[in-house]
Amino acid sequence: MVTVDFIDNSSSPPILSYVVIAVRVEGGWLFVKHRERGGFEMPAGHPEPGESSEEAAVRELSEETGALNFIIEPVCYYCVDGHSGKKYGRLFYSEVDSLGEITDVDEIEGVRVFRRLPRKLSLPEVMTALFRKAQEHFRYIQR
């Protein structure tokens, strides 16, 4: 079983393995279709050595979606406890005005905008928990 726990932004976890970006565009949520895993997921990736989580999120968003004009902000840290132990990540929220070409074509098959969480997900437990957190954040900033 895989569990996802959220961590307040004020406490930084030891080492981040992932950044995930919840993306709003054209009135919906943008998901990428991963070539290897075969399902839809939010844009995500691993921070490179010496790269901050913010820099990694901007890079992954641009590479995986072709996002050109956007805002991006941190939402929270999270911990995934799964088959290979605990790993930490950081969830971001982005609003994208325009999309260009995907540069990470080895990993990403394409992008699609959904009104709600897609049915065919890669990593369903993780993507579902992070999507729900992103929806909460979106509703909060809409007030």
N, CA, C and O atoms as a GROMACS GRO file, in nm:
protein
  572
    1MET      N    1   0.084  -0.119   0.000
    1MET     CA    2   0.000   0.000   0.000
    1MET      C    3   0.088   0.124   0.000
    1MET      O    4   0.193   0.127   0.064
    2VAL      N    5   0.043   0.226  -0.071
    2VAL     CA    6   0.115   0.352  -0.080
    2VAL      C    7   0.034   0.459  -0.006
    2VAL      O    8  -0.086   0.473  -0.028
    3THR      N    9   0.100   0.535   0.081
    3THR     CA   10   0.033   0.644   0.151
    3THR      C   11   0.105   0.775   0.121
    3THR      O   12   0.225   0.778   0.095
    4VAL      N   13   0.027   0.884   0.125
    4VAL     CA   14   0.080   1.018   0.103
    4VAL      C   15   0.043   1.103   0.222
    4VAL      O   16  -0.075   1.114   0.257
    5ASP      N   17   0.143   1.164   0.285
    5ASP     CA   18   0.121   1.255   0.398
    5ASP      C   19   0.172   1.392   0.358
    5ASP      O   20   0.275   1.404   0.292
    6PHE      N   21   0.100   1.496   0.400
    6PHE     CA   22   0.138   1.633   0.367
    6PHE      C   23   0.212   1.696   0.484
    6PHE      O   24   0.180   1.672   0.600
    7ILE      N   25   0.309   1.779   0.450
    7ILE     CA   26   0.396   1.844   0.548
    7ILE      C   27   0.385   1.993   0.527
    7ILE      O   28   0.388   2.041   0.413
    8ASP      N   29   0.372   2.067   0.633
    8ASP     CA   30   0.364   2.212   0.628
    8ASP      C   31   0.487   2.271   0.558
    8ASP      O   32   0.598   2.221   0.574
    9ASN      N   33   0.467   2.378   0.481
    9ASN     CA   34   0.577   2.443   0.408
    9ASN      C   35   0.686   2.501   0.498
    9ASN      O   36   0.797   2.526   0.453
   10SER      N   37   0.653   2.522   0.626
   10SER     CA   38   0.753   2.584   0.715
   10SER      C   39   0.862   2.486   0.758
   10SER      O   40   0.969   2.528   0.802
   11SER      N   41   0.836   2.356   0.746
   11SER     CA   42   0.940   2.259   0.781
   11SER      C   43   0.988   2.188   0.654
   11SER      O   44   0.908   2.129   0.582
   12SER      N   45   1.115   2.195   0.630
   12SER     CA   46   1.172   2.138   0.508
   12SER      C   47   1.214   1.993   0.530
   12SER      O   48   1.287   1.964   0.624
   13PRO      N   49   1.169   1.902   0.445
   13PRO     CA   50   1.209   1.762   0.460
   13PRO      C   51   1.357   1.742   0.426
   13PRO      O   52   1.418   1.830   0.366
   14PRO      N   53   1.414   1.627   0.463
   14PRO     CA   54   1.558   1.605   0.444
   14PRO      C   55   1.606   1.621   0.299
   14PRO      O   56   1.680   1.714   0.269
   15ILE      N   57   1.564   1.533   0.212
   15ILE     CA   58   1.608   1.538   0.072
   15ILE      C   59   1.486   1.518  -0.016
   15ILE      O   60   1.409   1.424   0.003
   16LEU      N   61   1.470   1.607  -0.112
   16LEU     CA   62   1.355   1.595  -0.203
   16LEU      C   63   1.389   1.504  -0.319
   16LEU      O   64   1.492   1.521  -0.386
   17SER      N   65   1.303   1.408  -0.343
   17SER     CA   66   1.318   1.319  -0.457
   17SER      C   67   1.238   1.367  -0.577
   17SER      O   68   1.272   1.338  -0.692
   18TYR      N   69   1.129   1.442  -0.550
   18TYR     CA   70   1.038   1.479  -0.658
   18TYR      C   71   0.988   1.621  -0.644
   18TYR      O   72   0.984   1.678  -0.535
   19VAL      N   73   0.949   1.677  -0.758
   19VAL     CA   74   0.864   1.796  -0.764
   19VAL      C   75   0.748   1.758  -0.855
   19VAL      O   76   0.767   1.692  -0.957
   20VAL      N   77   0.628   1.800  -0.817
   20VAL     CA   78   0.508   1.775  -0.896
   20VAL      C   79   0.437   1.908  -0.913
   20VAL      O   80   0.428   1.987  -0.819
   21ILE      N   81   0.386   1.932  -1.034
   21ILE     CA   82   0.322   2.060  -1.062
   21ILE      C   83   0.177   2.038  -1.104
   21ILE      O   84   0.150   1.973  -1.205
   22ALA      N   85   0.083   2.093  -1.027
   22ALA     CA   86  -0.058   2.092  -1.063
   22ALA      C   87  -0.080   2.214  -1.153
   22ALA      O   88  -0.051   2.327  -1.114
   23VAL      N   89  -0.131   2.190  -1.273
   23VAL     CA   90  -0.136   2.296  -1.374
   23VAL      C   91  -0.279   2.328  -1.414
   23VAL      O   92  -0.355   2.239  -1.454
   24ARG      N   93  -0.315   2.456  -1.405
   24ARG     CA   94  -0.444   2.505  -1.456
   24ARG      C   95  -0.418   2.573  -1.589
   24ARG      O   96  -0.329   2.657  -1.601
   25VAL      N   97  -0.497   2.535  -1.689
   25VAL     CA   98  -0.488   2.598  -1.822
   25VAL      C   99  -0.624   2.583  -1.889
   25VAL      O  100  -0.689   2.479  -1.877
   26GLU      N  101  -0.666   2.685  -1.960
   26GLU     CA  102  -0.792   2.680  -2.036
   26GLU      C  103  -0.910   2.635  -1.951
   26GLU      O  104  -0.998   2.564  -2.000
   27GLY      N  105  -0.914   2.673  -1.825
   27GLY     CA  106  -1.025   2.640  -1.737
   27GLY      C  107  -1.026   2.497  -1.685
   27GLY      O  108  -1.124   2.456  -1.623
   28GLY      N  109  -0.920   2.421  -1.708
   28GLY     CA  110  -0.913   2.283  -1.661
   28GLY      C  111  -0.776   2.251  -1.603
   28GLY      O  112  -0.695   2.340  -1.579
   29TRP      N  113  -0.753   2.124  -1.580
   29TRP     CA  114  -0.628   2.074  -1.523
   29TRP      C  115  -0.550   2.001  -1.631
   29TRP      O  116  -0.603   1.913  -1.698
   30LEU      N  117  -0.424   2.038  -1.648
   30LEU     CA  118  -0.340   1.977  -1.749
   30LEU      C  119  -0.268   1.856  -1.692
   30LEU      O  120  -0.206   1.864  -1.586
   31PHE      N  121  -0.276   1.745  -1.762
   31PHE     CA  122  -0.204   1.623  -1.727
   31PHE      C  123  -0.120   1.581  -1.846
   31PHE      O  124  -0.154   1.607  -1.961
   32VAL      N  125  -0.009   1.514  -1.816
   32VAL     CA  126   0.076   1.461  -1.922
   32VAL      C  127   0.056   1.310  -1.929
   32VAL      O  128   0.026   1.246  -1.828
   33LYS      N  129   0.072   1.254  -2.049
   33LYS     CA  130   0.065   1.109  -2.063
   33LYS      C  131   0.207   1.057  -2.069
   33LYS      O  132   0.283   1.090  -2.161
   34HIS      N  133   0.243   0.976  -1.971
   34HIS     CA  134   0.378   0.922  -1.958
   34HIS      C  135   0.394   0.802  -2.050
   34HIS      O  136   0.313   0.710  -2.046
   35ARG      N  137   0.499   0.801  -2.132
   35ARG     CA  138   0.521   0.692  -2.229
   35ARG      C  139   0.538   0.556  -2.161
   35ARG      O  140   0.475   0.459  -2.201
   36GLU      N  141   0.623   0.550  -2.060
   36GLU     CA  142   0.655   0.422  -1.995
   36GLU      C  143   0.541   0.372  -1.907
   36GLU      O  144   0.504   0.254  -1.914
   37ARG      N  145   0.486   0.460  -1.824
   37ARG     CA  146   0.383   0.419  -1.728
   37ARG      C  147   0.245   0.409  -1.793
   37ARG      O  148   0.157   0.342  -1.740
   38GLY      N  149   0.227   0.475  -1.908
   38GLY     CA  150   0.105   0.460  -1.986
   38GLY      C  151  -0.017   0.538  -1.941
   38GLY      O  152  -0.115   0.543  -2.015
   39GLY      N  153  -0.014   0.597  -1.825
   39GLY     CA  154  -0.130   0.671  -1.777
   39GLY      C  155  -0.104   0.819  -1.771
   39GLY      O  156   0.004   0.867  -1.807
   40PHE      N  157  -0.205   0.892  -1.725
   40PHE     CA  158  -0.192   1.036  -1.708
   40PHE      C  159  -0.139   1.068  -1.569
   40PHE      O  160  -0.166   0.996  -1.473
   41GLU      N  161  -0.065   1.176  -1.561
   41GLU     CA  162  -0.011   1.224  -1.434
   41GLU      C  163   0.017   1.372  -1.444
   41GLU      O  164   0.023   1.428  -1.554
   42MET      N  165   0.033   1.436  -1.331
   42MET     CA  166   0.073   1.576  -1.332
   42MET      C  167   0.220   1.583  -1.370
   42MET      O  168   0.297   1.491  -1.342
   43PRO      N  169   0.260   1.692  -1.436
   43PRO     CA  170   0.403   1.706  -1.469
   43PRO      C  171   0.487   1.692  -1.342
   43PRO      O  172   0.450   1.743  -1.236
   44ALA      N  173   0.599   1.622  -1.353
   44ALA     CA  174   0.680   1.593  -1.235
   44ALA      C  175   0.822   1.556  -1.276
   44ALA      O  176   0.849   1.530  -1.393
   45GLY      N  177   0.911   1.555  -1.179
   45GLY     CA  178   1.047   1.512  -1.206
   45GLY      C  179   1.133   1.521  -1.082
   45GLY      O  180   1.086   1.550  -0.972
   46HIS      N  181   1.260   1.495  -1.103
   46HIS     CA  182   1.359   1.494  -0.995
   46HIS      C  183   1.444   1.620  -1.002
   46HIS      O  184   1.490   1.658  -1.110
   47PRO      N  185   1.465   1.686  -0.888
   47PRO     CA  186   1.561   1.798  -0.888
   47PRO      C  187   1.701   1.746  -0.922
   47PRO      O  188   1.742   1.640  -0.875
   48GLU      N  189   1.772   1.822  -1.004
   48GLU     CA  190   1.910   1.787  -1.038
   48GLU      C  191   2.002   1.837  -0.928
   48GLU      O  192   1.965   1.927  -0.853
   49PRO      N  193   2.123   1.780  -0.916
   49PRO     CA  194   2.216   1.827  -0.813
   49PRO      C  195   2.238   1.978  -0.821
   49PRO      O  196   2.265   2.032  -0.929
   50GLY      N  197   2.226   2.045  -0.708
   50GLY     CA  198   2.246   2.189  -0.701
   50GLY      C  199   2.126   2.271  -0.744
   50GLY      O  200   2.132   2.394  -0.743
   51GLU      N  201   2.018   2.206  -0.783
   51GLU     CA  202   1.899   2.276  -0.831
   51GLU      C  203   1.797   2.285  -0.717
   51GLU      O  204   1.771   2.186  -0.649
   52SER      N  205   1.741   2.402  -0.696
   52SER     CA  206   1.638   2.417  -0.593
   52SER      C  207   1.509   2.352  -0.642
   52SER      O  208   1.493   2.323  -0.761
   53SER      N  209   1.418   2.328  -0.549
   53SER     CA  210   1.290   2.268  -0.589
   53SER      C  211   1.213   2.362  -0.683
   53SER      O  212   1.145   2.316  -0.774
   54GLU      N  213   1.223   2.492  -0.660
   54GLU     CA  214   1.157   2.589  -0.747
   54GLU      C  215   1.214   2.582  -0.889
   54GLU      O  216   1.138   2.581  -0.986
   55GLU      N  217   1.346   2.577  -0.900
   55GLU     CA  218   1.410   2.568  -1.031
   55GLU      C  219   1.372   2.437  -1.101
   55GLU      O  220   1.346   2.436  -1.222
   56ALA      N  221   1.367   2.328  -1.026
   56ALA     CA  222   1.329   2.199  -1.084
   56ALA      C  223   1.185   2.202  -1.133
   56ALA      O  224   1.155   2.149  -1.240
   57ALA      N  225   1.096   2.264  -1.056
   57ALA     CA  226   0.955   2.271  -1.095
   57ALA      C  227   0.938   2.351  -1.225
   57ALA      O  228   0.863   2.310  -1.314
   58VAL      N  229   1.006   2.464  -1.235
   58VAL     CA  230   0.999   2.545  -1.357
   58VAL      C  231   1.053   2.467  -1.476
   58VAL      O  232   0.993   2.467  -1.584
   59ARG      N  233   1.166   2.400  -1.458
   59ARG     CA  234   1.227   2.322  -1.566
   59ARG      C  235   1.136   2.208  -1.611
   59ARG      O  236   1.112   2.190  -1.730
   60GLU      N  237   1.085   2.131  -1.514
   60GLU     CA  238   0.999   2.017  -1.548
   60GLU      C  239   0.870   2.064  -1.615
   60GLU      O  240   0.825   2.002  -1.712
   61LEU      N  241   0.810   2.171  -1.565
   61LEU     CA  242   0.688   2.224  -1.626
   61LEU      C  243   0.713   2.262  -1.772
   61LEU      O  244   0.634   2.228  -1.859
   62SER      N  245   0.822   2.331  -1.797
   62SER     CA  246   0.855   2.373  -1.934
   62SER      C  247   0.886   2.254  -2.024
   62SER      O  248   0.835   2.247  -2.136
   63GLU      N  249   0.968   2.160  -1.976
   63GLU     CA  250   1.007   2.045  -2.057
   63GLU      C  251   0.890   1.952  -2.090
   63GLU      O  252   0.876   1.905  -2.202
   64GLU      N  253   0.805   1.926  -1.990
   64GLU     CA  254   0.700   1.824  -2.006
   64GLU      C  255   0.572   1.876  -2.068
   64GLU      O  256   0.494   1.798  -2.124
   65THR      N  257   0.548   2.008  -2.060
   65THR     CA  258   0.422   2.062  -2.113
   65THR      C  259   0.442   2.165  -2.223
   65THR      O  260   0.349   2.196  -2.297
   66GLY      N  261   0.562   2.219  -2.235
   66GLY     CA  262   0.585   2.327  -2.330
   66GLY      C  263   0.534   2.461  -2.278
   66GLY      O  264   0.521   2.555  -2.356
   67ALA      N  265   0.505   2.471  -2.148
   67ALA     CA  266   0.452   2.595  -2.090
   67ALA      C  267   0.547   2.711  -2.120
   67ALA      O  268   0.668   2.702  -2.100
   68LEU      N  269   0.488   2.821  -2.169
   68LEU     CA  270   0.567   2.939  -2.204
   68LEU      C  271   0.544   3.053  -2.106
   68LEU      O  272   0.639   3.104  -2.046
   69ASN      N  273   0.421   3.094  -2.090
   69ASN     CA  274   0.388   3.203  -1.998
   69ASN      C  275   0.310   3.145  -1.882
   69ASN      O  276   0.201   3.091  -1.899
   70PHE      N  277   0.367   3.156  -1.762
   70PHE     CA  278   0.300   3.094  -1.647
   70PHE      C  279   0.345   3.158  -1.517
   70PHE      O  280   0.447   3.225  -1.510
   71ILE      N  281   0.264   3.134  -1.415
   71ILE     CA  282   0.303   3.163  -1.277
   71ILE      C  283   0.313   3.029  -1.208
   71ILE      O  284   0.244   2.933  -1.244
   72ILE      N  285   0.398   3.022  -1.108
   72ILE     CA  286   0.415   2.896  -1.034
   72ILE      C  287   0.444   2.930  -0.888
   72ILE      O  288   0.517   3.024  -0.859
   73GLU      N  289   0.384   2.852  -0.798
   73GLU     CA  290   0.405   2.877  -0.655
   73GLU      C  291   0.403   2.745  -0.579
   73GLU      O  292   0.335   2.651  -0.619
   74PRO      N  293   0.477   2.739  -0.469
   74PRO     CA  294   0.476   2.616  -0.388
   74PRO      C  295   0.345   2.602  -0.312
   74PRO      O  296   0.286   2.701  -0.269
   75VAL      N  297   0.301   2.477  -0.297
   75VAL     CA  298   0.180   2.448  -0.220
   75VAL      C  299   0.218   2.382  -0.088
   75VAL      O  300   0.181   2.430   0.019
   76CYS      N  301   0.294   2.271  -0.095
   76CYS     CA  302   0.332   2.200   0.027
   76CYS      C  303   0.438   2.095  -0.005
   76CYS      O  304   0.464   2.062  -0.121
   77TYR      N  305   0.499   2.045   0.101
   77TYR     CA  306   0.585   1.928   0.091
   77TYR      C  307   0.499   1.805   0.119
   77TYR      O  308   0.392   1.816   0.180
   78TYR      N  309   0.544   1.690   0.074
   78TYR     CA  310   0.470   1.567   0.101
   78TYR      C  311   0.568   1.452   0.114
   78TYR      O  312   0.684   1.460   0.073
   79CYS      N  313   0.517   1.344   0.172
   79CYS     CA  314   0.596   1.222   0.190
   79CYS      C  315   0.516   1.106   0.134
   79CYS      O  316   0.399   1.087   0.168
   80VAL      N  317   0.579   1.028   0.048
   80VAL     CA  318   0.518   0.907  -0.006
   80VAL      C  319   0.585   0.789   0.063
   80VAL      O  320   0.706   0.772   0.055
   81ASP      N  321   0.505   0.708   0.129
   81ASP     CA  322   0.555   0.588   0.195
   81ASP      C  323   0.502   0.471   0.114
   81ASP      O  324   0.383   0.439   0.116
   82GLY      N  325   0.592   0.407   0.042
   82GLY     CA  326   0.550   0.300  -0.047
   82GLY      C  327   0.640   0.180  -0.041
   82GLY      O  328   0.702   0.153   0.061
   83HIS      N  329   0.647   0.110  -0.152
   83HIS     CA  330   0.722  -0.015  -0.160
   83HIS      C  331   0.872   0.004  -0.141
   83HIS      O  332   0.940  -0.087  -0.095
   84SER      N  333   0.924   0.121  -0.175
   84SER     CA  334   1.069   0.144  -0.162
   84SER      C  335   1.102   0.238  -0.046
   84SER      O  336   1.206   0.303  -0.047
   85GLY      N  337   1.014   0.247   0.052
   85GLY     CA  338   1.039   0.332   0.168
   85GLY      C  339   0.985   0.472   0.149
   85GLY      O  340   0.910   0.499   0.055
   86LYS      N  341   1.023   0.562   0.240
   86LYS     CA  342   0.973   0.700   0.236
   86LYS      C  343   1.055   0.785   0.141
   86LYS      O  344   1.178   0.783   0.142
   87LYS      N  345   0.982   0.862   0.057
   87LYS     CA  346   1.045   0.959  -0.031
   87LYS      C  347   0.968   1.089  -0.019
   87LYS      O  348   0.846   1.089   0.000
   88TYR      N  349   1.041   1.199  -0.030
   88TYR     CA  350   0.981   1.330  -0.011
   88TYR      C  351   0.973   1.407  -0.142
   88TYR      O  352   1.056   1.390  -0.232
   89GLY      N  353   0.871   1.491  -0.150
   89GLY     CA  354   0.853   1.574  -0.268
   89GLY      C  355   0.792   1.707  -0.230
   89GLY      O  356   0.761   1.733  -0.114
   90ARG      N  357   0.777   1.791  -0.332
   90ARG     CA  358   0.715   1.922  -0.311
   90ARG      C  359   0.614   1.945  -0.423
   90ARG      O  360   0.646   1.929  -0.541
   91LEU      N  361   0.493   1.981  -0.384
   91LEU     CA  362   0.386   2.009  -0.478
   91LEU      C  363   0.384   2.158  -0.509
   91LEU      O  364   0.394   2.241  -0.419
   92PHE      N  365   0.369   2.190  -0.637
   92PHE     CA  366   0.357   2.328  -0.684
   92PHE      C  367   0.225   2.344  -0.756
   92PHE      O  368   0.164   2.247  -0.802
   93TYR      N  369   0.182   2.469  -0.766
   93TYR     CA  370   0.061   2.504  -0.841
   93TYR      C  371   0.102   2.604  -0.948
   93TYR      O  372   0.180   2.696  -0.921
   94SER      N  373   0.050   2.587  -1.070
   94SER     CA  374   0.084   2.677  -1.179
   94SER      C  375  -0.040   2.711  -1.260
   94SER      O  376  -0.128   2.628  -1.280
   95GLU      N  377  -0.044   2.835  -1.306
   95GLU     CA  378  -0.144   2.877  -1.403
   95GLU      C  379  -0.068   2.913  -1.530
   95GLU      O  380   0.022   2.996  -1.528
   96VAL      N  381  -0.105   2.848  -1.639
   96VAL     CA  382  -0.033   2.862  -1.766
   96VAL      C  383  -0.120   2.936  -1.867
   96VAL      O  384  -0.237   2.902  -1.886
   97ASP      N  385  -0.061   3.037  -1.930
   97ASP     CA  386  -0.133   3.114  -2.033
   97ASP      C  387  -0.116   3.056  -2.172
   97ASP      O  388  -0.208   3.060  -2.253
   98SER      N  389   0.004   3.002  -2.201
   98SER     CA  390   0.026   2.948  -2.336
   98SER      C  391   0.123   2.831  -2.332
   98SER      O  392   0.212   2.823  -2.248
   99LEU      N  393   0.101   2.740  -2.428
   99LEU     CA  394   0.183   2.619  -2.439
   99LEU      C  395   0.256   2.618  -2.572
   99LEU      O  396   0.202   2.658  -2.675
  100GLY      N  397   0.380   2.570  -2.567
  100GLY     CA  398   0.459   2.553  -2.688
  100GLY      C  399   0.487   2.405  -2.708
  100GLY      O  400   0.402   2.320  -2.681
  101GLU      N  401   0.606   2.376  -2.755
  101GLU     CA  402   0.646   2.238  -2.783
  101GLU      C  403   0.697   2.167  -2.657
  101GLU      O  404   0.767   2.227  -2.576
  102ILE      N  405   0.662   2.041  -2.644
  102ILE     CA  406   0.716   1.956  -2.538
  102ILE      C  407   0.859   1.920  -2.578
  102ILE      O  408   0.881   1.873  -2.690
  103THR      N  409   0.955   1.941  -2.488
  103THR     CA  410   1.094   1.905  -2.520
  103THR      C  411   1.133   1.769  -2.463
  103THR      O  412   1.230   1.709  -2.508
  104ASP      N  413   1.057   1.721  -2.364
  104ASP     CA  414   1.087   1.590  -2.303
  104ASP      C  415   1.005   1.481  -2.373
  104ASP      O  416   0.923   1.414  -2.310
  105VAL      N  417   1.028   1.463  -2.503
  105VAL     CA  418   0.949   1.367  -2.581
  105VAL      C  419   0.987   1.222  -2.553
  105VAL      O  420   0.911   1.132  -2.588
  106ASP      N  421   1.101   1.198  -2.491
  106ASP     CA  422   1.138   1.062  -2.454
  106ASP      C  423   1.046   1.007  -2.346
  106ASP      O  424   1.013   0.888  -2.345
  107GLU      N  425   1.003   1.094  -2.254
  107GLU     CA  426   0.919   1.053  -2.142
  107GLU      C  427   0.771   1.082  -2.164
  107GLU      O  428   0.685   1.005  -2.123
  108ILE      N  429   0.743   1.194  -2.229
  108ILE     CA  430   0.606   1.243  -2.238
  108ILE      C  431   0.549   1.222  -2.378
  108ILE      O  432   0.606   1.266  -2.478
  109GLU      N  433   0.435   1.153  -2.382
  109GLU     CA  434   0.368   1.124  -2.509
  109GLU      C  435   0.282   1.241  -2.556
  109GLU      O  436   0.268   1.264  -2.676
  110GLY      N  437   0.225   1.315  -2.460
  110GLY     CA  438   0.140   1.429  -2.494
  110GLY      C  439   0.078   1.489  -2.370
  110GLY      O  440   0.098   1.440  -2.259
  111VAL      N  441   0.002   1.596  -2.390
  111VAL     CA  442  -0.068   1.663  -2.280
  111VAL      C  443  -0.216   1.668  -2.312
  111VAL      O  444  -0.257   1.666  -2.428
  112ARG      N  445  -0.296   1.676  -2.207
  112ARG     CA  446  -0.440   1.686  -2.224
  112ARG      C  447  -0.499   1.761  -2.106
  112ARG      O  448  -0.453   1.747  -1.993
  113VAL      N  449  -0.601   1.840  -2.134
  113VAL     CA  450  -0.669   1.916  -2.029
  113VAL      C  451  -0.796   1.842  -1.989
  113VAL      O  452  -0.874   1.800  -2.075
  114PHE      N  453  -0.815   1.825  -1.859
  114PHE     CA  454  -0.931   1.756  -1.803
  114PHE      C  455  -1.006   1.852  -1.711
  114PHE      O  456  -0.947   1.943  -1.653
  115ARG      N  457  -1.134   1.833  -1.700
  115ARG     CA  458  -1.214   1.913  -1.605
  115ARG      C  459  -1.203   1.856  -1.464
  115ARG      O  460  -1.220   1.928  -1.365
  116ARG      N  461  -1.173   1.726  -1.454
  116ARG     CA  462  -1.155   1.660  -1.324
  116ARG      C  463  -1.044   1.557  -1.337
  116ARG      O  464  -0.982   1.543  -1.443
  117LEU      N  465  -1.018   1.487  -1.230
  117LEU     CA  466  -0.911   1.387  -1.228
  117LEU      C  467  -0.936   1.280  -1.334
  117LEU      O  468  -1.044   1.221  -1.338
  118PRO      N  469  -0.837   1.252  -1.421
  118PRO     CA  470  -0.854   1.148  -1.523
  118PRO      C  471  -0.870   1.010  -1.460
  118PRO      O  472  -0.821   0.985  -1.349
  119ARG      N  473  -0.937   0.921  -1.531
  119ARG     CA  474  -0.956   0.784  -1.479
  119ARG      C  475  -0.831   0.700  -1.493
  119ARG      O  476  -0.797   0.626  -1.402
  120LYS      N  477  -0.762   0.711  -1.605
  120LYS     CA  478  -0.644   0.626  -1.627
  120LYS      C  479  -0.519   0.702  -1.580
  120LYS      O  480  -0.457   0.777  -1.656
  121LEU      N  481  -0.483   0.680  -1.455
  121LEU     CA  482  -0.370   0.750  -1.393
  121LEU      C  483  -0.248   0.659  -1.381
  121LEU      O  484  -0.260   0.538  -1.357
  122SER      N  485  -0.132   0.718  -1.398
  122SER     CA  486  -0.008   0.655  -1.353
  122SER      C  487  -0.003   0.686  -1.203
  122SER      O  488  -0.048   0.792  -1.160
  123LEU      N  489   0.051   0.596  -1.124
  123LEU     CA  490   0.068   0.621  -0.980
  123LEU      C  491  -0.061   0.675  -0.916
  123LEU      O  492  -0.061   0.785  -0.861
  124PRO      N  493  -0.170   0.600  -0.924
  124PRO     CA  494  -0.301   0.653  -0.883
  124PRO      C  495  -0.312   0.703  -0.740
  124PRO      O  496  -0.375   0.806  -0.716
  125GLU      N  497  -0.252   0.633  -0.643
  125GLU     CA  498  -0.263   0.679  -0.503
  125GLU      C  499  -0.196   0.815  -0.486
  125GLU      O  500  -0.251   0.905  -0.422
  126VAL      N  501  -0.079   0.830  -0.544
  126VAL     CA  502  -0.003   0.954  -0.529
  126VAL      C  503  -0.071   1.067  -0.606
  126VAL      O  504  -0.093   1.174  -0.550
  127MET      N  505  -0.104   1.044  -0.732
  127MET     CA  506  -0.166   1.148  -0.815
  127MET      C  507  -0.300   1.193  -0.759
  127MET      O  508  -0.332   1.312  -0.763
  128THR      N  509  -0.379   1.100  -0.707
  128THR     CA  510  -0.509   1.135  -0.650
  128THR      C  511  -0.492   1.225  -0.528
  128THR      O  512  -0.560   1.327  -0.516
  129ALA      N  513  -0.403   1.189  -0.437
  129ALA     CA  514  -0.380   1.269  -0.316
  129ALA      C  515  -0.327   1.408  -0.352
  129ALA      O  516  -0.374   1.507  -0.296
  130LEU      N  517  -0.231   1.415  -0.443
  130LEU     CA  518  -0.174   1.545  -0.481
  130LEU      C  519  -0.275   1.630  -0.556
  130LEU      O  520  -0.279   1.752  -0.538
  131PHE      N  521  -0.357   1.569  -0.640
  131PHE     CA  522  -0.459   1.643  -0.713
  131PHE      C  523  -0.561   1.703  -0.616
  131PHE      O  524  -0.600   1.818  -0.631
  132ARG      N  525  -0.603   1.626  -0.518
  132ARG     CA  526  -0.699   1.677  -0.418
  132ARG      C  527  -0.640   1.796  -0.342
  132ARG      O  528  -0.710   1.894  -0.315
  133LYS      N  529  -0.513   1.785  -0.308
  133LYS     CA  530  -0.447   1.897  -0.238
  133LYS      C  531  -0.441   2.019  -0.328
  133LYS      O  532  -0.462   2.132  -0.282
  134ALA      N  533  -0.413   2.000  -0.457
  134ALA     CA  534  -0.408   2.110  -0.553
  134ALA      C  535  -0.546   2.174  -0.569
  134ALA      O  536  -0.557   2.296  -0.580
  135GLN      N  537  -0.651   2.092  -0.570
  135GLN     CA  538  -0.787   2.146  -0.579
  135GLN      C  539  -0.819   2.234  -0.457
  135GLN      O  540  -0.879   2.340  -0.471
  136GLU      N  541  -0.779   2.189  -0.338
  136GLU     CA  542  -0.798   2.269  -0.216
  136GLU      C  543  -0.727   2.403  -0.230
  136GLU      O  544  -0.784   2.508  -0.199
  137HIS      N  545  -0.604   2.399  -0.278
  137HIS     CA  546  -0.526   2.522  -0.296
  137HIS      C  547  -0.595   2.614  -0.396
  137HIS      O  548  -0.605   2.734  -0.373
  138PHE      N  549  -0.642   2.560  -0.506
  138PHE     CA  550  -0.710   2.638  -0.609
  138PHE      C  551  -0.835   2.704  -0.551
  138PHE      O  552  -0.858   2.823  -0.574
  139ARG      N  553  -0.916   2.629  -0.477
  139ARG     CA  554  -1.037   2.687  -0.417
  139ARG      C  555  -1.000   2.797  -0.317
  139ARG      O  556  -1.069   2.898  -0.308
  140TYR      N  557  -0.893   2.778  -0.243
  140TYR     CA  558  -0.847   2.878  -0.145
  140TYR      C  559  -0.808   3.009  -0.214
  140TYR      O  560  -0.847   3.116  -0.168
  141ILE      N  561  -0.732   3.000  -0.323
  141ILE     CA  562  -0.686   3.124  -0.388
  141ILE      C  563  -0.796   3.191  -0.470
  141ILE      O  564  -0.781   3.307  -0.509
  142GLN      N  565  -0.905   3.120  -0.498
  142GLN     CA  566  -1.018   3.178  -0.571
  142GLN      C  567  -1.107   3.264  -0.483
  142GLN      O  568  -1.189   3.339  -0.534
  143ARG      N  569  -1.093   3.254  -0.351
  143ARG     CA  570  -1.179   3.330  -0.259
  143ARG      C  571  -1.156   3.478  -0.269
  143ARG      O  572  -1.220   3.555  -0.198
   0.00000   0.00000   0.00000
